Amino acid sequence: MVGAQYLGWLLGALFLAAFLVLGYFVLATRRLASEAERQVPARGRFVSVDGNRLHYVEAGQGRPILFLHGLGGQLHHFRHTLFTRLASDFRLIALDRPGSGYSVRVNGASGKLGEQAAVVAGFIDELGLEKPLVVGHSLGGGVALALALDHPDKVAGLALLSPVTHQQTAAPPQFAALSIRSRLKLKLLAHTTAIPMALKRAPQTLAFVFGPQAAPKDYIVGGGGILGLRPSHFEATVIDFVALEREVGRYEARLEELDMPVGVLFGTADQVIRHEDHALPLAGRIRNFELELLEGVGHMPQFASPGRVEAFVRRMAEKAFA
């Protein structure tokens, strides 16, 4: 009898301890998310497309250039680095992809490339953009390719920065924390341990993504990096990552269909995806194609070499709008 009472007391104590720990992580996550939104509030406009509430910023006048950020990113990856350089000559639009930044993804969305491309096509129509040049970085490059293949009438050309173009058999171990297939588990982790752990791993994550260059000192606020410390953003990143399985190969097989100017700029020291796997194989498969390699540059060329990226975008705009 005493043993049963002791066991009951022990189980109750363990349950209370687990509840308190869980409560701590929930409150810590809410504090981090609130601080992120205070430091980097929504700066643009919102538009609804197929049930998605999309956040975007724009500047300048002229022929349109549409920017699509990569996995875990947001529109400040372009607004902060390229807008002041290009706004005198073009109409610039940077979009938070569905679920990322301040864009809200429709319930039940899969995050697949074709699905995102369809939303971007609707966004182009909603804003009345006349065949923009689409600049896509990393996963945003994969979405841009899907857009050009599924909706070629919407796009004048592509300028891709470190793009995902080919199916990989295995992702780098740094992405292991994103391999969450259960939506229930994802929701639980997003609102408890995921965000505090992401903050703890932030120095290693930034070194991996930006390396061998260092992340800019103003990246957390100016580059919008702190917005990643929000449950909704973490959920979108995981959903996008999981959706890539077998999805890239479907578009990789159709590269010969592209009939518009396509340029790729890639750093040779990219630690996230290799130019040997995602850039070099494109040669010979796309008719109007050019490749520029930046020696010793990592996965974030718009931060590491903004002048070279500006020149690349201008060159592709001249081709696309000829």
Summary of the structure (lengths in Angstrom):
residues: 322
radius of gyration: 21.0
end to end distance: 87.5
largest distance: 87.5
contacts: 1091
relative contact order: 0.15
helix: 49%
strand: 14%
